[in-house]
Amino acid sequence: MLSASIKSTKKNQEKIEKIDGVILSHAYTLISAHTVMNGVKLLKLRNPWGKDEWTGAWSDKWTGWTPELKRELKVVDSDDG
């Protein structure tokens, strides 16, 4: 089992900090890794809280998806963390 996180630079976190939907200082479970077009490397992560999602490029609602790539990577457009 592997996990990933982004460390916050603040010592006392009174509120939840997010970058493009990713919660800082929060652990995510690694589901899979893929290399796609032009050698782009993607990690599929799961938020164990089941809410708050990545909103940047390659997110569920990203407009750059092709139907084939969405199907290949099993992208599901839902708020599933």
Rosetta constraint file for C-alpha pairs under 8 A:
AtomPair CA 1 CA 29 HARMONIC 7.66 0.50
AtomPair CA 1 CA 30 HARMONIC 7.49 0.50
AtomPair CA 2 CA 29 HARMONIC 6.22 0.50
AtomPair CA 2 CA 30 HARMONIC 5.52 0.50
AtomPair CA 3 CA 27 HARMONIC 6.32 0.50
AtomPair CA 3 CA 28 HARMONIC 5.35 0.50
AtomPair CA 3 CA 29 HARMONIC 4.46 0.50
AtomPair CA 3 CA 30 HARMONIC 5.26 0.50
AtomPair CA 4 CA 27 HARMONIC 5.70 0.50
AtomPair CA 4 CA 28 HARMONIC 5.19 0.50
AtomPair CA 4 CA 29 HARMONIC 6.49 0.50
AtomPair CA 4 CA 30 HARMONIC 6.82 0.50
AtomPair CA 4 CA 45 HARMONIC 7.95 0.50
AtomPair CA 5 CA 24 HARMONIC 6.94 0.50
AtomPair CA 5 CA 25 HARMONIC 6.10 0.50
AtomPair CA 5 CA 26 HARMONIC 5.68 0.50
AtomPair CA 5 CA 27 HARMONIC 4.94 0.50
AtomPair CA 5 CA 28 HARMONIC 6.12 0.50
AtomPair CA 6 CA 23 HARMONIC 7.68 0.50
AtomPair CA 6 CA 24 HARMONIC 5.18 0.50
AtomPair CA 6 CA 25 HARMONIC 5.60 0.50
AtomPair CA 6 CA 26 HARMONIC 7.12 0.50
AtomPair CA 7 CA 24 HARMONIC 5.72 0.50
AtomPair CA 7 CA 25 HARMONIC 4.74 0.50
AtomPair CA 7 CA 26 HARMONIC 7.93 0.50
AtomPair CA 8 CA 17 HARMONIC 7.90 0.50
AtomPair CA 8 CA 24 HARMONIC 5.33 0.50
AtomPair CA 8 CA 25 HARMONIC 5.51 0.50
AtomPair CA 13 CA 17 HARMONIC 7.87 0.50
AtomPair CA 16 CA 23 HARMONIC 6.83 0.50
AtomPair CA 16 CA 24 HARMONIC 7.44 0.50
AtomPair CA 17 CA 23 HARMONIC 5.85 0.50
AtomPair CA 17 CA 24 HARMONIC 5.69 0.50
AtomPair CA 18 CA 22 HARMONIC 5.15 0.50
AtomPair CA 18 CA 23 HARMONIC 4.49 0.50
AtomPair CA 18 CA 24 HARMONIC 5.81 0.50
AtomPair CA 19 CA 23 HARMONIC 6.70 0.50
AtomPair CA 19 CA 24 HARMONIC 7.35 0.50
AtomPair CA 20 CA 53 HARMONIC 7.94 0.50
AtomPair CA 20 CA 54 HARMONIC 5.57 0.50
AtomPair CA 20 CA 55 HARMONIC 5.08 0.50
AtomPair CA 20 CA 56 HARMONIC 5.68 0.50
AtomPair CA 21 CA 52 HARMONIC 5.79 0.50
AtomPair CA 21 CA 53 HARMONIC 4.97 0.50
AtomPair CA 21 CA 54 HARMONIC 4.49 0.50
AtomPair CA 21 CA 55 HARMONIC 5.58 0.50
AtomPair CA 21 CA 56 HARMONIC 8.00 0.50
AtomPair CA 22 CA 52 HARMONIC 7.05 0.50
AtomPair CA 22 CA 53 HARMONIC 6.30 0.50
AtomPair CA 22 CA 54 HARMONIC 5.56 0.50
AtomPair CA 23 CA 52 HARMONIC 7.75 0.50
AtomPair CA 27 CA 47 HARMONIC 7.46 0.50
AtomPair CA 27 CA 48 HARMONIC 8.00 0.50
AtomPair CA 28 CA 45 HARMONIC 5.93 0.50
AtomPair CA 28 CA 46 HARMONIC 5.50 0.50
AtomPair CA 28 CA 47 HARMONIC 5.07 0.50
AtomPair CA 28 CA 48 HARMONIC 6.61 0.50
AtomPair CA 29 CA 45 HARMONIC 5.47 0.50
AtomPair CA 29 CA 46 HARMONIC 5.11 0.50
AtomPair CA 29 CA 47 HARMONIC 6.70 0.50
AtomPair CA 29 CA 48 HARMONIC 7.25 0.50
AtomPair CA 30 CA 43 HARMONIC 7.05 0.50
AtomPair CA 30 CA 44 HARMONIC 6.17 0.50
AtomPair CA 30 CA 45 HARMONIC 4.67 0.50
AtomPair CA 30 CA 46 HARMONIC 6.53 0.50
AtomPair CA 31 CA 43 HARMONIC 7.55 0.50
AtomPair CA 31 CA 44 HARMONIC 5.34 0.50
AtomPair CA 31 CA 45 HARMONIC 5.42 0.50
AtomPair CA 31 CA 46 HARMONIC 6.63 0.50
AtomPair CA 32 CA 43 HARMONIC 5.95 0.50
AtomPair CA 32 CA 44 HARMONIC 5.14 0.50
AtomPair CA 32 CA 45 HARMONIC 7.31 0.50
AtomPair CA 33 CA 41 HARMONIC 7.27 0.50
AtomPair CA 33 CA 42 HARMONIC 5.73 0.50
AtomPair CA 33 CA 43 HARMONIC 4.56 0.50
AtomPair CA 33 CA 44 HARMONIC 6.17 0.50
AtomPair CA 34 CA 41 HARMONIC 5.71 0.50
AtomPair CA 34 CA 42 HARMONIC 5.17 0.50
AtomPair CA 34 CA 43 HARMONIC 6.50 0.50
AtomPair CA 35 CA 39 HARMONIC 5.70 0.50
AtomPair CA 35 CA 40 HARMONIC 5.51 0.50
AtomPair CA 35 CA 41 HARMONIC 4.44 0.50
AtomPair CA 35 CA 42 HARMONIC 6.25 0.50
AtomPair CA 36 CA 40 HARMONIC 5.27 0.50
AtomPair CA 36 CA 41 HARMONIC 6.39 0.50
AtomPair CA 36 CA 42 HARMONIC 7.54 0.50
AtomPair CA 46 CA 50 HARMONIC 7.56 0.50
AtomPair CA 46 CA 81 HARMONIC 5.75 0.50
AtomPair CA 47 CA 51 HARMONIC 6.76 0.50
AtomPair CA 47 CA 52 HARMONIC 7.57 0.50
AtomPair CA 47 CA 53 HARMONIC 7.75 0.50
AtomPair CA 47 CA 81 HARMONIC 4.73 0.50
AtomPair CA 48 CA 81 HARMONIC 7.11 0.50
AtomPair CA 49 CA 81 HARMONIC 6.89 0.50
AtomPair CA 50 CA 79 HARMONIC 7.65 0.50
AtomPair CA 50 CA 80 HARMONIC 5.22 0.50
AtomPair CA 50 CA 81 HARMONIC 4.13 0.50
AtomPair CA 51 CA 79 HARMONIC 6.25 0.50
AtomPair CA 51 CA 80 HARMONIC 5.89 0.50
AtomPair CA 51 CA 81 HARMONIC 4.34 0.50
AtomPair CA 52 CA 79 HARMONIC 7.30 0.50
AtomPair CA 52 CA 81 HARMONIC 5.59 0.50
AtomPair CA 53 CA 59 HARMONIC 7.92 0.50
AtomPair CA 53 CA 79 HARMONIC 7.00 0.50
AtomPair CA 53 CA 80 HARMONIC 7.68 0.50
AtomPair CA 53 CA 81 HARMONIC 5.26 0.50
AtomPair CA 54 CA 59 HARMONIC 5.71 0.50
AtomPair CA 55 CA 59 HARMONIC 5.32 0.50
AtomPair CA 55 CA 60 HARMONIC 7.61 0.50
AtomPair CA 55 CA 61 HARMONIC 7.54 0.50
AtomPair CA 55 CA 62 HARMONIC 7.81 0.50
AtomPair CA 56 CA 62 HARMONIC 7.19 0.50
AtomPair CA 57 CA 62 HARMONIC 5.75 0.50
AtomPair CA 57 CA 64 HARMONIC 7.87 0.50
AtomPair CA 58 CA 62 HARMONIC 5.53 0.50
AtomPair CA 58 CA 64 HARMONIC 7.47 0.50
AtomPair CA 58 CA 65 HARMONIC 7.39 0.50
AtomPair CA 60 CA 75 HARMONIC 6.68 0.50
AtomPair CA 60 CA 76 HARMONIC 6.70 0.50
AtomPair CA 60 CA 77 HARMONIC 4.98 0.50
AtomPair CA 60 CA 78 HARMONIC 7.39 0.50
AtomPair CA 61 CA 77 HARMONIC 6.81 0.50
AtomPair CA 65 CA 69 HARMONIC 6.51 0.50
AtomPair CA 65 CA 70 HARMONIC 6.17 0.50
AtomPair CA 66 CA 70 HARMONIC 6.13 0.50
AtomPair CA 67 CA 71 HARMONIC 6.12 0.50
AtomPair CA 68 CA 72 HARMONIC 6.08 0.50
AtomPair CA 69 CA 73 HARMONIC 6.05 0.50
AtomPair CA 70 CA 74 HARMONIC 5.86 0.50
AtomPair CA 70 CA 75 HARMONIC 5.16 0.50
AtomPair CA 71 CA 75 HARMONIC 6.50 0.50
